[in-house]
Amino acid sequence: VPLAIESATGDLMGREEFLTIHPPMKEHPATSLLSDTQRLDIDRAKIFQHFPFASAGSGGIAPVLLQSGTGEALVIEGTLGRGRIIVQSFPMGVRWTSLPLTQAYVPMVHEWLWYLIQPTGVLL
């Protein structure tokens, strides 16, 4: 994991408090489709509990694919060997998030899988 993961925050029982997902940047190939909030509803997803990523400190910060409405990293990208990884700070169970119930869920999974299987162009 590119950043350390802290203890879970949020409340699975009380649904009054939650994080929302800020629409991602269109420039990144893994999120270009998700940035279209006219056709997809990723900005309506609610995250009730998640595992926050620790601060990166003085080192480089992992690329953030999705962040909350408050600017907290929810999904980051990293590398493992010659491949890419995507790390989410929350499971996809509906107790933790309403994201699997949105229209954006299936396009997100497809887009991330296609992004992860693309060659990185790095030969070692």
C-alpha positions, 0 to 999 in steps of 0.5 A: 500500500503506498500509504499507511492505513489508520483505524476505521472512522465513521458509524455503520449504524448511524447513517446521519453522518457520511462522506461524499465523493468529490467528482474526480478529475477528467485527466486521469485515465482511470477516472475520466468517465467517472468525472461526467456527473451529467451521466453518472451519479458518483457525487451522490454516493455516501460513505458511512465508514472508511479506513483513512490513509495516513499522512504522507509526511515529507515523502511523495503523496500517492496519486489520489483517484477519488477524494471526499467532499472534504478533500480526504483521499478515498482511493489512491494509486500505487505500483507493485513491481511492474504493475499498478494497484488501486487501493480503496479506503472502504469495502464495497459492502452496502453497510459501508457505502452506497456506491455499489447502488449507484449508476457509477459503480459498474463503469468505475469497476470496468474503467479501473480494470482496464486501467490496471491491465494496460501495460505501464511501458516500464521495462526493468 
